[in-house]
Amino acid sequence: MHWAPLREPDGATNDRISLVDALIQAIGCLPPRAAIAALDSALHQRKIHPRDLGAISVAVPQHRRWLLGRLDSSAESGLESIVRFLAQELGFRVRTQVWIKGAGPVDVLIEDWIVVETDGDEFHDAATSPKDRRRDAVVAASGRTPLRFRYAQVVFDERAVALAIVGAVRSHRNVRNSGSKAARALARMPNLWST
C-alpha cells in the first residue's frame, strides 16, 4: 500500500492512478534496474513525455533521483534496459540500438565489441530462431562477440548475465585494457545486489 499524495489525482480511483504516479511509486519501491526498465518503456512507448520527468523528479525520494539521469528512450524492451543498466553498473561503456551492417540495430553494444541481444518470451520461442542465428553470425563475422539472453536469465539470474558479459569483455582481443576492465567489473559485482 502506498499513501503518498498523488501528483495527478484527477481520474484516480481506489484501484487506479495515473502512469506518472505509478512510475513515481515504482522508482521508490523497485530495485533500480526494474525502475529504469519501467521508465525507459514508458518513454519509448510515448506513454509519458520527457517533460513529465520534471514532475516525477520532484516527487521521487531524493536518494533515487539519480535514476532519471540514466534513462534511454531508445530501449525497445525492459530486458534491454536491465542489461544496459547492469553493464553500465559494471563500469562498461555501453550504447544502445547501434546499427551493424547486415545485422541491423542491436539491443546493446558493450565496449564496441560485445553485442547483447535480449529475447523476451512474447516475441521468441524457446529456441533461437533462424533469423536470430543469421544475425549472430553476421555480428560474429564483424569481429564482435554476440551474446543472447532470454527473459528468465535477465530477470532471475542477473549474476550469470553479468559474469557472461565480464567474460566476453575479458576475452575479446579488441577491447582495450580488457583485463583491467573485467577485474574492475568483478570487484563491483558484490555491490550491485546490495541496494
Residue frames as a rotation matrix with the C-alpha (Angstrom) as fourth column:
MET 1
0.576 0.817 0.000 0.00
0.817 -0.576 0.000 0.00
0.000 0.000 -1.000 0.00
HIS 2
-0.643 -0.716 0.273 1.17
0.719 -0.687 -0.107 3.48
0.264 0.128 0.956 -0.84
TRP 3
0.349 0.785 -0.512 -0.20
0.906 -0.423 -0.031 6.54
-0.240 -0.453 -0.859 0.86
ALA 4
-0.684 -0.657 -0.317 1.82
0.531 -0.747 0.400 9.28
-0.499 0.106 0.860 -0.83
PRO 5
0.163 0.725 -0.669 -0.08
-0.134 -0.656 -0.743 12.25
-0.978 0.211 -0.010 -2.23
LEU 6
0.248 0.010 0.969 -0.77
0.857 0.464 -0.224 11.87
-0.452 0.886 0.107 -5.95
ARG 7
-0.752 -0.528 -0.393 0.80
0.217 -0.763 0.609 14.23
-0.622 0.373 0.689 -8.48
GLU 8
-0.810 0.523 -0.266 -2.14
-0.453 -0.270 0.850 13.68
0.373 0.808 0.456 -10.84
PRO 9
-0.823 0.476 0.309 -5.21
-0.059 0.470 -0.881 12.97
-0.565 -0.743 -0.359 -8.66
ASP 10
-0.081 0.843 -0.532 -7.78
-0.893 -0.299 -0.337 13.68
-0.443 0.448 0.777 -11.39
GLY 11
0.310 0.332 -0.891 -9.29
-0.783 0.620 -0.041 10.42
0.539 0.710 0.452 -12.56
ALA 12
-0.780 -0.612 -0.129 -7.69
-0.412 0.659 -0.629 8.36
0.471 -0.438 -0.766 -9.79
THR 13
0.452 0.887 -0.089 -9.84
-0.540 0.352 0.765 5.69
0.710 -0.298 0.638 -8.17
ASN 14
0.637 -0.168 0.753 -9.34
-0.674 0.354 0.649 3.22
-0.375 -0.920 0.112 -5.33
ASP 15
0.492 -0.433 0.755 -7.67
0.309 0.898 0.313 0.84
-0.814 0.079 0.576 -7.77
ARG 16
0.358 -0.362 0.861 -6.23
0.920 -0.023 -0.392 3.10
0.162 0.932 0.325 -10.46
ILE 17
0.416 -0.312 -0.854 -3.79
0.176 -0.894 0.412 6.02
-0.892 -0.321 -0.317 -10.58
SER 18
0.872 -0.134 -0.471 -2.06
-0.480 -0.425 -0.767 7.83
-0.097 0.895 -0.435 -13.43
LEU 19
0.741 -0.662 -0.117 1.02
0.499 0.658 -0.563 6.36
0.450 0.359 0.818 -15.07
VAL 20
0.043 -0.734 0.678 3.11
-0.242 -0.666 -0.706 9.25
0.969 -0.133 -0.207 -13.71
ASP 21
0.317 0.128 0.940 2.04
-0.939 -0.097 0.330 8.43
0.133 -0.987 0.089 -10.16
ALA 22
0.994 0.030 0.103 2.63
-0.042 0.993 0.112 4.72
-0.099 -0.116 0.988 -10.74
LEU 23
0.469 -0.881 0.064 6.15
0.397 0.145 -0.906 5.44
0.789 0.450 0.417 -12.02
ILE 24
0.067 -0.398 0.915 6.86
-0.695 -0.677 -0.244 7.66
0.716 -0.619 -0.322 -9.01
GLN 25
0.663 0.243 0.708 5.91
-0.709 0.509 0.488 4.76
-0.242 -0.825 0.510 -6.74
ALA 26
0.944 -0.323 -0.063 7.95
0.262 0.854 -0.449 2.32
0.199 0.408 0.891 -8.86
ILE 27
0.225 -0.913 0.339 11.10
-0.093 -0.367 -0.925 4.43
0.970 0.177 -0.168 -8.53
GLY 28
0.019 -0.174 0.985 10.72
-0.937 -0.346 -0.043 4.45
0.348 -0.922 -0.169 -4.77
CYS 29
0.533 0.374 0.759 9.93
-0.708 0.688 0.158 0.74
-0.463 -0.622 0.631 -4.41
LEU 30
0.997 -0.083 -0.010 11.51
0.061 0.807 -0.587 -1.31
0.056 0.584 0.809 -7.18
PRO 31
0.211 -0.977 0.025 15.16
0.622 0.154 0.768 -2.26
-0.754 -0.146 0.640 -7.49
PRO 32
-0.095 -0.285 -0.954 16.95
-0.335 -0.893 0.300 0.35
-0.938 0.348 -0.011 -9.64
ARG 33
-0.949 -0.315 0.023 17.19
-0.090 0.339 0.936 -1.91
-0.303 0.886 -0.350 -12.73
ALA 34
-0.432 0.866 0.251 13.45
0.894 0.447 -0.005 -2.61
-0.117 0.223 -0.968 -12.68
ALA 35
0.290 0.504 -0.813 12.60
0.406 -0.834 -0.373 1.07
-0.867 -0.222 -0.446 -12.15
ILE 36
-0.504 -0.553 -0.664 14.82
-0.415 -0.519 0.747 2.02
-0.757 0.652 0.032 -15.11
ALA 37
-0.920 0.179 0.348 13.08
0.377 0.648 0.662 -0.61
-0.107 0.740 -0.664 -17.26
ALA 38
0.010 0.992 -0.122 9.65
0.913 -0.059 -0.404 0.80
-0.408 -0.108 -0.907 -16.38
LEU 39
0.258 0.043 -0.965 10.69
0.008 -0.999 -0.042 4.38
-0.966 0.004 -0.258 -17.10
ASP 40
-0.771 -0.588 -0.245 12.51
-0.275 -0.039 0.961 3.51
-0.575 0.808 -0.132 -20.35
SER 41
-0.706 0.553 0.443 9.47
0.700 0.642 0.313 1.57
-0.111 0.530 -0.840 -21.55
ALA 42
0.280 0.849 -0.448 7.08
0.716 -0.496 -0.492 4.41
-0.640 -0.183 -0.747 -20.74
LEU 43
-0.001 -0.366 -0.931 9.28
-0.343 -0.874 0.344 6.86
-0.939 0.319 -0.125 -22.64
HIS 44
-0.899 -0.430 0.077 9.89
-0.100 0.374 0.922 4.54
-0.426 0.822 -0.379 -25.60
GLN 45
-0.528 0.782 0.333 6.18
0.849 0.496 0.182 3.78
-0.023 0.378 -0.925 -25.99
ARG 46
-0.810 0.129 0.573 5.40
0.029 -0.966 0.258 7.50
0.586 0.226 0.778 -25.63
LYS 47
0.119 0.825 -0.552 3.14
0.790 0.258 0.556 6.83
0.601 -0.502 -0.621 -22.65
ILE 48
0.598 -0.032 -0.801 4.89
0.533 -0.731 0.427 9.72
-0.598 -0.682 -0.420 -20.93
HIS 49
0.801 -0.339 0.493 6.69
0.234 -0.581 -0.779 12.73
0.551 0.740 -0.386 -22.38
PRO 50
-0.187 -0.950 -0.250 10.22
0.746 0.028 -0.665 13.76
0.639 -0.310 0.703 -21.39
ARG 51
-0.426 0.059 0.903 8.68
-0.341 -0.935 -0.100 16.88
0.838 -0.350 0.418 -19.80
ASP 52
0.708 0.701 -0.084 6.87
-0.237 0.348 0.907 14.55
0.665 -0.622 0.412 -17.35
LEU 53
0.164 -0.731 -0.663 10.27
0.692 0.564 -0.450 13.68
0.703 -0.385 0.599 -15.89
GLY 54
-0.617 -0.350 0.705 10.36
-0.148 -0.828 -0.541 17.05
0.773 -0.438 0.459 -14.11
ALA 55
0.243 0.801 0.546 7.18
-0.830 -0.119 0.544 16.27
0.501 -0.586 0.637 -12.18
ILE 56
0.782 -0.023 -0.623 8.47
0.177 0.966 0.187 12.77
0.598 -0.257 0.760 -11.48
SER 57
-0.173 -0.983 -0.057 11.83
0.421 -0.022 -0.907 14.10
0.890 -0.181 0.418 -10.29
VAL 58
-0.515 -0.025 0.857 10.40
-0.574 -0.733 -0.366 16.38
0.637 -0.680 0.363 -7.62
ALA 59
0.447 0.833 0.324 8.13
-0.830 0.253 0.496 13.62
0.332 -0.492 0.805 -6.29
VAL 60
0.620 -0.243 -0.746 10.56
0.183 0.969 -0.164 10.69
0.763 -0.035 0.645 -6.00
PRO 61
0.870 -0.375 -0.319 12.76
0.340 -0.011 0.940 10.12
-0.357 -0.927 0.118 -2.97
GLN 62
0.722 -0.611 -0.323 15.91
-0.662 -0.747 -0.066 12.20
-0.202 0.261 -0.944 -3.27
HIS 63
-0.129 -0.849 0.512 18.18
-0.547 0.491 0.678 9.17
-0.827 -0.192 -0.528 -2.98
ARG 64
-0.028 0.179 0.983 16.59
0.594 0.794 -0.128 7.76
-0.804 0.581 -0.128 -6.18
ARG 65
0.702 0.371 -0.608 16.63
-0.161 -0.749 -0.643 10.88
-0.694 0.549 -0.466 -8.39
TRP 66
-0.287 -0.914 -0.287 19.90
-0.618 -0.053 0.784 9.84
-0.732 0.403 -0.550 -9.98
LEU 67
-0.339 0.219 0.915 17.97
0.475 0.879 -0.035 7.13
-0.812 0.423 -0.402 -11.85
LEU 68
0.697 0.710 -0.104 16.30
0.301 -0.421 -0.855 9.76
-0.651 0.565 -0.507 -14.02
GLY 69
0.358 -0.663 -0.658 19.69
-0.779 -0.600 0.181 10.67
-0.515 0.448 -0.731 -15.47
ARG 70
-0.652 -0.641 0.405 20.20
-0.384 0.740 0.553 7.09
-0.654 0.205 -0.728 -16.67
LEU 71
0.295 0.885 0.361 17.15
-0.006 0.379 -0.925 6.75
-0.956 0.271 0.117 -18.91
ASP 72
-0.858 -0.474 -0.196 17.27
-0.226 0.006 0.974 5.76
-0.461 0.880 -0.112 -22.58
SER 73
0.076 0.987 -0.140 14.08
-0.564 -0.073 -0.823 6.18
-0.823 0.141 0.551 -24.58
SER 74
-0.075 -0.136 -0.988 15.56
-0.969 0.245 0.039 4.18
0.237 0.960 -0.150 -27.47
ALA 75
-0.886 -0.244 0.396 15.39
-0.374 0.880 -0.295 0.97
-0.276 -0.409 -0.870 -25.40
GLU 76
-0.426 0.732 -0.532 12.85
-0.678 0.132 0.724 -1.27
0.599 0.669 0.440 -27.08
SER 77
0.379 0.586 -0.717 12.23
0.143 0.728 0.670 -3.56
0.914 -0.356 0.192 -24.12
GLY 78
0.816 -0.033 0.577 12.54
-0.562 -0.280 0.778 -3.71
0.136 -0.960 -0.246 -20.38
LEU 79
0.819 -0.550 0.162 15.03
0.474 0.808 0.348 -6.57
-0.322 -0.209 0.923 -20.74
GLU 80
0.293 -0.698 0.653 17.25
0.693 -0.315 -0.648 -4.38
0.658 0.642 0.392 -22.91
SER 81
0.497 -0.045 0.867 17.06
-0.392 -0.903 0.178 -1.63
0.774 -0.428 -0.466 -20.27
ILE 82
0.943 -0.118 0.310 18.02
-0.247 0.374 0.894 -4.02
-0.221 -0.920 0.324 -17.49
VAL 83
0.577 -0.772 0.266 21.04
0.807 0.589 -0.044 -5.38
-0.123 0.240 0.963 -19.40
ARG 84
0.283 -0.452 0.846 22.16
0.373 -0.760 -0.531 -1.87
0.884 0.466 -0.046 -20.39
PHE 85
0.656 0.044 0.753 21.91
-0.570 -0.625 0.533 -0.63
0.495 -0.779 -0.385 -16.82
LEU 86
0.928 -0.329 0.176 23.67
0.128 0.723 0.679 -3.74
-0.350 -0.608 0.713 -15.49
ALA 87
0.396 -0.815 0.424 26.57
0.879 0.202 -0.433 -3.29
0.267 0.543 0.796 -17.95
GLN 88
0.291 -0.250 0.924 26.84
-0.048 -0.968 -0.247 0.39
0.956 0.028 -0.293 -17.00
GLU 89
0.847 0.063 0.528 26.87
-0.522 -0.100 0.847 -0.51
0.106 -0.993 -0.052 -13.32
LEU 90
0.766 -0.627 0.143 29.71
0.580 0.769 0.269 -2.93
-0.279 -0.123 0.953 -14.07
GLY 91
0.232 -0.677 -0.698 31.61
-0.012 -0.720 0.694 0.08
-0.973 -0.153 -0.175 -15.41
PHE 92
-0.409 -0.384 0.827 31.46
0.754 0.368 0.544 -0.71
-0.514 0.847 0.139 -19.11
ARG 93
-0.707 0.168 -0.687 30.92
-0.460 -0.847 0.266 1.74
-0.538 0.504 0.676 -21.95
VAL 94
-0.469 0.675 0.569 27.50
0.617 0.712 -0.336 0.99
-0.632 0.194 -0.750 -23.42
ARG 95
-0.765 0.376 -0.523 25.50
-0.599 -0.714 0.363 2.10
-0.237 0.591 0.771 -26.44
THR 96
-0.290 0.756 0.588 22.00
0.181 0.646 -0.742 1.00
-0.940 -0.108 -0.324 -27.46
GLN 97
0.678 0.689 0.257 20.30
0.310 0.050 -0.949 0.39
-0.667 0.723 -0.180 -30.77
VAL 98
-0.125 -0.826 -0.549 23.58
-0.542 -0.407 0.735 0.53
-0.831 0.389 -0.397 -32.71
TRP 99
0.841 0.435 -0.322 23.36
-0.478 0.318 -0.819 -0.32
-0.253 0.842 0.476 -36.40
ILE 100
-0.244 -0.878 0.412 25.64
-0.318 0.474 0.821 -3.14
-0.916 0.069 -0.395 -37.55
LYS 101
-0.208 0.116 -0.971 25.86
-0.972 -0.132 0.193 -3.63
-0.105 0.984 0.141 -41.29
GLY 102
-0.563 0.077 -0.823 24.00
-0.387 0.855 0.345 -6.75
0.730 0.512 -0.452 -42.33
ALA 103
-0.732 0.278 -0.622 22.50
0.628 0.628 -0.459 -7.32
0.264 -0.727 -0.634 -38.88
GLY 104
0.210 0.794 0.571 20.58
0.327 -0.607 0.724 -4.09
0.922 0.035 -0.387 -38.37
PRO 105
0.074 -0.162 0.984 20.16
-0.741 -0.670 -0.054 -2.46
0.668 -0.725 -0.170 -34.96
VAL 106
-0.274 -0.210 -0.939 21.41
0.433 0.845 -0.315 -4.44
0.859 -0.492 -0.141 -31.98
ASP 107
0.689 0.666 -0.286 19.99
0.523 -0.184 0.832 -4.05
0.502 -0.723 -0.475 -28.48
VAL 108
0.904 -0.426 -0.034 23.18
-0.215 -0.522 0.826 -3.27
-0.369 -0.739 -0.563 -26.54
LEU 109
0.588 -0.809 -0.013 26.78
0.286 0.222 -0.932 -2.77
0.757 0.544 0.362 -27.64
ILE 110
0.954 -0.284 -0.094 29.34
0.050 -0.158 0.986 -3.00
-0.294 -0.946 -0.137 -24.84
GLU 111
0.167 -0.970 -0.179 32.87
-0.106 -0.198 0.974 -1.62
-0.980 -0.143 -0.136 -25.24
ASP 112
0.112 0.001 -0.994 32.21
-0.911 -0.400 -0.103 -1.51
-0.398 0.916 -0.044 -29.03
TRP 113
-0.586 -0.495 -0.642 32.83
-0.740 0.650 0.173 -5.26
0.332 0.576 -0.747 -29.38
ILE 114
-0.945 0.325 0.045 30.28
0.264 0.836 -0.481 -7.19
-0.194 -0.443 -0.875 -27.32
VAL 115
-0.603 0.797 -0.044 26.75
-0.568 -0.390 0.725 -7.34
0.560 0.462 0.688 -28.76
VAL 116
-0.914 0.381 0.141 23.95
0.114 0.574 -0.811 -8.29
-0.389 -0.725 -0.568 -26.41
GLU 117
-0.546 0.827 -0.136 20.52
-0.418 -0.128 0.900 -9.23
0.727 0.548 0.415 -27.68
THR 118
-0.824 0.371 0.428 17.64
-0.340 0.278 -0.898 -9.85
-0.452 -0.886 -0.103 -25.30
ASP 119
-0.716 0.581 -0.386 14.82
-0.146 0.416 0.897 -12.19
0.682 0.699 -0.213 -26.21
GLY 120
-0.586 0.618 0.524 11.54
-0.730 -0.123 -0.672 -11.82
-0.351 -0.776 0.524 -24.37
ASP 121
-0.759 0.297 0.580 9.17
0.265 0.954 -0.142 -14.77
-0.595 0.046 -0.802 -24.41
GLU 122
0.216 0.912 -0.349 6.48
-0.060 -0.344 -0.937 -12.68
-0.975 0.223 -0.019 -26.09
PHE 123
0.592 -0.008 -0.806 8.44
-0.746 -0.385 -0.544 -12.47
-0.306 0.923 -0.234 -29.35
HIS 124
-0.280 -0.768 -0.576 10.73
-0.849 0.478 -0.225 -15.51
0.448 0.426 -0.786 -29.27
ASP 125
0.821 0.497 -0.281 10.07
-0.325 0.811 0.486 -19.15
0.470 -0.308 0.828 -28.70
ALA 126
0.849 -0.453 0.272 12.33
-0.130 0.320 0.938 -21.33
-0.512 -0.832 0.213 -26.57
ALA 127
0.239 -0.787 0.569 14.73
0.853 0.450 0.264 -21.99
-0.464 0.423 0.779 -29.43
THR 128
-0.319 -0.422 -0.849 16.82
-0.104 -0.874 0.474 -19.36
-0.942 0.239 0.235 -31.16
SER 129
0.724 0.688 0.057 15.14
0.015 0.067 -0.998 -18.57
-0.690 0.723 0.038 -34.47
PRO 130
0.277 -0.613 0.740 16.95
0.941 0.328 -0.081 -19.00
-0.193 0.719 0.668 -37.80
LYS 131
0.656 -0.005 0.755 16.79
0.314 -0.907 -0.279 -15.20
0.686 0.420 -0.594 -38.24
ASP 132
0.898 -0.332 0.289 18.49
-0.420 -0.449 0.789 -14.69
-0.133 -0.830 -0.542 -34.85
ARG 133
0.496 -0.743 0.449 21.16
0.465 0.664 0.586 -17.25
-0.733 -0.082 0.675 -35.77
ARG 134
0.372 -0.332 0.867 21.86
0.866 -0.213 -0.453 -15.38
0.335 0.919 0.209 -39.03
ARG 135
0.817 -0.038 0.575 22.11
-0.145 -0.979 0.142 -12.08
0.558 -0.200 -0.805 -37.14
ASP 136
0.803 -0.543 0.246 24.51
-0.203 0.140 0.969 -13.63
-0.561 -0.828 0.002 -34.61
ALA 137
0.368 -0.677 0.638 26.65
0.828 0.550 0.106 -14.97
-0.423 0.489 0.763 -37.46
VAL 138
0.504 -0.147 0.851 26.80
0.527 -0.728 -0.438 -11.51
0.684 0.669 -0.290 -39.09
VAL 139
0.905 -0.173 0.387 27.74
-0.400 -0.654 0.642 -9.97
0.142 -0.737 -0.661 -35.74
ALA 140
0.620 -0.703 0.348 30.50
0.182 0.561 0.808 -12.58
-0.763 -0.438 0.476 -35.27
ALA 141
0.372 -0.462 0.805 31.75
0.928 0.165 -0.334 -12.01
0.022 0.871 0.490 -38.84
SER 142
0.724 -0.086 0.684 32.16
0.067 -0.979 -0.194 -8.30
0.686 0.186 -0.703 -37.98
GLY 143
-0.346 -0.933 -0.104 34.63
0.135 0.060 -0.989 -9.32
0.929 -0.356 0.105 -35.25
ARG 144
-0.303 0.328 0.894 32.19
-0.870 -0.479 -0.119 -8.78
0.390 -0.814 0.431 -32.39
THR 145
-0.978 0.019 -0.206 31.08
0.107 0.897 -0.429 -11.30
0.177 -0.442 -0.880 -29.80
PRO 146
-0.236 0.960 0.150 27.33
-0.504 -0.253 0.826 -11.96
0.831 0.119 0.543 -29.80
LEU 147
-0.992 0.109 -0.055 25.58
0.103 0.502 -0.858 -12.77
-0.066 -0.858 -0.510 -26.51
ARG 148
-0.372 0.928 0.009 21.90
-0.346 -0.148 0.927 -13.61
0.861 0.342 0.376 -26.36
PHE 149
-0.997 0.070 0.019 19.90
0.001 0.275 -0.961 -13.68
-0.073 -0.959 -0.274 -23.13
ARG 150
-0.363 0.929 -0.076 16.33
0.422 0.237 0.875 -14.78
0.831 0.285 -0.478 -22.59
TYR 151
0.268 0.624 0.734 13.78
-0.366 -0.639 0.676 -13.32
0.891 -0.450 0.057 -20.19
ALA 152
0.939 0.166 -0.302 14.39
0.179 0.515 0.838 -15.80
0.295 -0.841 0.453 -17.35
GLN 153
0.095 -0.978 -0.185 18.14
0.936 0.151 -0.318 -15.22
0.339 -0.143 0.930 -17.46
VAL 154
-0.469 -0.289 0.835 17.87
0.200 -0.955 -0.218 -11.43
0.860 0.065 0.506 -17.31
VAL 155
0.251 0.710 0.658 15.15
-0.530 -0.468 0.707 -11.32
0.810 -0.526 0.258 -14.66
PHE 156
0.949 0.283 0.141 16.07
-0.276 0.525 0.805 -14.28
0.154 -0.803 0.576 -12.45
ASP 157
0.624 -0.781 0.019 19.81
0.713 0.578 0.397 -14.83
-0.321 -0.234 0.918 -12.99
GLU 158
0.976 -0.203 0.079 21.41
-0.156 -0.903 -0.399 -11.40
0.152 0.378 -0.913 -13.36
ARG 159
0.410 -0.881 0.237 24.67
-0.516 -0.009 0.856 -12.59
-0.752 -0.473 -0.458 -11.82
ALA 160
0.085 -0.347 0.934 25.11
0.572 0.785 0.239 -15.16
-0.816 0.513 0.266 -14.58
VAL 161
0.797 0.228 0.560 24.35
0.594 -0.463 -0.657 -12.49
0.109 0.856 -0.505 -17.19
ALA 162
0.863 -0.505 -0.002 26.87
-0.483 -0.827 0.288 -10.16
-0.147 -0.248 -0.958 -15.55
LEU 163
0.180 -0.837 0.516 29.53
-0.195 0.484 0.853 -12.89
-0.964 -0.254 -0.076 -15.47
ALA 164
0.338 -0.002 0.941 28.94
0.821 0.489 -0.294 -13.70
-0.460 0.872 0.167 -19.14
ILE 165
0.954 0.023 0.299 29.35
0.175 -0.852 -0.494 -10.03
0.243 0.524 -0.816 -20.08
VAL 166
0.622 -0.773 0.126 32.51
-0.621 -0.388 0.681 -9.71
-0.478 -0.502 -0.721 -17.98
GLY 167
0.136 -0.569 0.811 33.93
0.234 0.814 0.532 -12.89
-0.963 0.117 0.244 -19.53
ALA 168
0.599 0.137 0.789 33.20
0.795 0.015 -0.606 -11.67
-0.095 0.991 -0.100 -23.06
VAL 169
0.946 -0.298 0.125 34.88
-0.282 -0.950 -0.131 -8.32
0.158 0.089 -0.983 -22.34
ARG 170
0.439 -0.822 0.363 37.90
-0.484 0.124 0.866 -10.00
-0.757 -0.556 -0.343 -20.72
SER 171
0.038 -0.445 0.894 38.43
0.410 0.823 0.393 -12.40
-0.911 0.352 0.214 -23.62
HIS 172
0.847 0.302 0.438 37.87
0.513 -0.241 -0.824 -10.02
-0.143 0.922 -0.358 -26.56
ARG 173
-0.041 -0.998 0.052 41.20
0.962 -0.026 0.273 -9.03
-0.271 0.061 0.961 -28.04
ASN 174
-0.312 -0.069 0.948 39.89
0.635 -0.757 0.153 -5.72
0.707 0.649 0.280 -29.41
VAL 175
0.835 0.549 0.029 38.61
0.318 -0.526 0.789 -4.38
0.448 -0.650 -0.614 -26.09
ARG 176
-0.014 -0.882 0.471 41.29
-0.119 -0.466 -0.877 -2.03
0.993 -0.068 -0.098 -24.86
ASN 177
-0.697 -0.377 0.610 42.53
-0.633 -0.077 -0.771 -2.87
0.337 -0.923 -0.185 -21.34
SER 178
0.120 0.859 -0.497 40.10
-0.435 0.496 0.752 -5.78
0.893 0.126 0.433 -21.28
GLY 179
-0.196 -0.254 -0.947 41.72
0.591 0.740 -0.321 -7.49
0.782 -0.623 0.005 -18.31
SER 180
-0.964 -0.189 -0.187 41.63
0.262 -0.566 -0.782 -4.43
0.042 -0.803 0.595 -16.06
LYS 181
-0.523 0.848 0.090 38.07
-0.754 -0.509 0.416 -3.56
0.398 0.150 0.905 -17.15
ALA 182
0.155 0.567 -0.809 36.94
-0.073 0.823 0.563 -7.10
0.985 -0.028 0.169 -16.34
ALA 183
-0.513 -0.416 -0.751 38.71
0.691 0.320 -0.648 -7.06
0.510 -0.851 0.123 -12.97
ARG 184
-0.967 0.198 0.161 37.10
-0.249 -0.869 -0.427 -3.73
0.056 -0.453 0.890 -12.09
ALA 185
-0.166 0.964 -0.208 33.68
-0.709 0.030 0.705 -5.10
0.686 0.264 0.678 -13.09
LEU 186
0.030 0.131 -0.991 34.15
0.367 0.921 0.132 -8.21
0.930 -0.368 -0.021 -10.95
ALA 187
-0.845 -0.388 -0.368 35.11
0.486 -0.269 -0.831 -6.02
0.224 -0.881 0.416 -7.99
ARG 188
-0.776 0.602 0.188 31.86
-0.612 -0.791 0.009 -4.05
0.154 -0.108 0.982 -8.42
MET 189
-0.420 0.677 -0.604 29.62
-0.116 0.620 0.776 -7.11
0.900 0.396 -0.182 -8.61
PRO 190
-0.591 0.250 -0.767 29.05
0.764 0.477 -0.434 -7.68
0.258 -0.842 -0.473 -4.86
ASN 191
-0.827 0.229 -0.513 27.70
0.108 -0.831 -0.546 -4.13
-0.551 -0.507 0.663 -4.54
LEU 192
-0.860 0.472 -0.195 25.24
-0.362 -0.294 0.885 -4.46
0.360 0.831 0.424 -7.43
TRP 193
-0.149 0.839 -0.523 22.79
0.227 0.544 0.808 -6.57
0.963 0.002 -0.271 -5.46
SER 194
-0.655 -0.144 -0.742 23.14
0.747 0.025 -0.665 -4.85
0.114 -0.989 0.091 -2.10
THR 195
-0.924 0.348 -0.159 20.71
-0.307 -0.922 -0.236 -1.99
-0.229 -0.169 0.959 -2.91
